[in-house]
Amino acid sequence: MSRYHDLARAMAGLDKPVVAAIDGVAYGAGLSLALWADIVLVSERVRMAMVFHRIGLVPDVGAWYTLPRVVGLQRAKELIYSAREFGAQEALSMNLALEAHPPEALRARALEIAHSFEGASAVAMSLSKRALQASLQTDLEAMLDMEASAQAVAGSSSYTREAVRRFAAREPAQFRWPARSS
């Protein structure tokens, strides 16, 4: 369990967005690991399950922490207690996945999203990731204080100066989320 806990801590500590592409089966620890990703894409043939109770175990890799935050407490209870399998459309409907793609298009889309972050502000992304991780256990006033501090740091970056210059010059932004192809 120590290795799984180290892995969960390492995933939680990453300051850059993590994009996961899941194709095929993500049962147990595989699904638990995917829950740490910031963006989850699945193939249309994906099969997922919090399978632990089928074999008399409990969720690992921090899933008791991540799953309720991703799908809500009631749905997390149902997925853990039942150990049932679900597919791409249900993963989308419960906000566990952002997009579903044909298997042959999944990797390209995941890479497209991941590469789009190369043009983003590393400072703003890191600050946003930290704030979002804290948001569900932090009160409004503390979040507003965090926002003010983070905005001061991000606003003083060379990235922001360049972004403002580009905007004024009507040049394309450095960071653009890739449109989803139909």
Secondary structure, 3 states (H helix, E strand, C coil): CHHHHHHHHHHHHCCCCCEEEECCEEECHHHHHHCCCCEEEEECCCEEECHHHHHCCCCCCCHHHHHHHHHCHHHHHHHHHHCCEECHHHHHHCCCCCEEECHHHHHHHHHHHHHHHHHCCHHHHHHHHHHHHHHCCCCHHHHHHHHHHHHHHHHCCHHHHHHHHHHHCCCCCCCCCCCCCC
